[in-house]
């Protein structure tokens, strides 16, 4: 069962991420239908992703980034702890 995001900051981050994905898709002139087919999900899932729905799987997010050519931006950098 998915956990609902209760943090306002986390919800805002998801919404911003969704908007960025939508902007990237539109800049590439990819329709929702075409994007959904390439990601391997339904059109409604893409719509939910682009709205920042916290119930969309991380796998869907990763595939969306891959399709957009932005998978490297999804990686979290490792930081060394201060001595």
Number of C-alpha atoms within 10 A of each C-alpha: 4 8 7 10 13 8 9 9 10 12 16 12 13 19 18 15 17 21 16 14 22 19 13 16 19 12 10 10 11 15 12 18 14 12 19 20 13 15 22 14 15 14 17 12 19 26 15 15 24 22 17 21 18 17 14 15 12 10 10 17 20 17 17 23 19 16 15 18 11 15 14 10 10 11 9 7 7 6 6 6 5 4 3
